[in-house]
């Protein structure tokens, strides 16, 4: 972070920490999708992915369909049932 801050003042944390982490998360998120027919639900279980700051670093294909859910019991299960039912899986 110090190196990047020296090279790019004001962006050391972005280039040294945030971007590499979000790049790895994006790569991992894409692994279930291998063909046009494949479908998969990607769940980021960290509140930071919902922040404007982090979302701007995510690829468009992820940002386009992000849905932030409330932290309540059963919400993810209901969303997954709906997601796969709507896609006839």
C-alpha positions in Angstrom: 0.0 0.0 0.0 2.9 2.4 0.8 4.5 1.7 -2.5 1.3 2.4 -4.5 0.6 5.5 -2.4 4.0 6.8 -3.3 3.4 6.1 -7.0 -0.3 7.1 -7.0 -1.0 9.5 -4.2 -4.4 9.1 -2.8 -4.9 5.6 -4.4 -2.4 3.4 -2.5 -5.1 1.4 -0.7 -7.2 1.0 -3.9 -4.3 -0.3 -5.9 -2.6 -2.3 -3.2 -5.5 -3.8 -1.4 -9.0 -3.2 -2.7 -8.5 -3.9 -6.4 -6.5 -7.2 -6.0 -9.2 -8.4 -3.5 -12.1 -7.6 -5.7 -10.4 -9.0 -8.8 -10.0 -12.3 -7.0 -13.6 -12.2 -5.8 -14.8 -11.5 -9.4 -12.7 -14.4 -10.8 -14.1 -16.8 -8.2 -17.6 -15.5 -8.9 -17.2 -16.4 -12.6 -16.1 -20.0 -12.0 -19.6 -21.6 -11.9 -20.4 -20.1 -15.3 -18.7 -22.1 -18.1 -21.1 -21.8 -21.0 -24.1 -19.7 -22.2 -26.5 -22.4 -20.8 -24.9 -22.5 -17.3 -26.7 -20.6 -14.5 -25.4 -20.0 -11.0 -26.1 -17.7 -8.1 -23.2 -15.8 -6.7 -23.5 -14.7 -3.1 -21.1 -12.2 -1.5 -21.6 -12.5 2.2 -19.7 -9.4 3.1 -21.5 -6.0 3.5 -18.6 -4.2 1.8 -19.7 -5.6 -1.6 -22.9 -3.6 -1.3 -21.0 -0.3 -0.8 -20.7 2.1 -3.7 -17.0 2.2 -3.1 -16.4 -1.5 -3.7 -19.1 -2.0 -6.3 -17.5 0.5 -8.6 -14.5 -1.9 -8.8 -16.6 -4.9 -9.8 -17.0 -5.9 -13.4 -20.2 -4.7 -15.1 -21.6 -8.2 -15.4 -21.7 -8.5 -11.6 -22.7 -4.9 -10.9 -25.7 -5.1 -13.3 -27.5 -7.8 -11.3 -26.4 -7.2 -7.7 -29.2 -7.5 -5.3 -28.6 -6.4 -1.7 -30.7 -8.4 0.8 -31.5 -7.6 4.4 -29.7 -9.5 7.1 -32.6 -11.7 8.1 -33.1 -15.4 8.6 -34.3 -17.3 5.5 -33.9 -14.4 3.0 -31.1 -16.0 1.0 -32.9 -19.3 0.8 -36.1 -17.6 -0.5 -34.1 -15.7 -3.1 -32.3 -18.8 -4.3 -35.5 -20.7 -4.6 -37.0 -17.9 -6.7 -33.8 -17.5 -8.7 -33.7 -21.2 -9.8 -37.4 -21.5 -10.2 -37.5 -18.5 -12.5 -34.8 -20.1 -14.6 -36.6 -23.5 -14.8 -33.9 -25.4 -12.9 
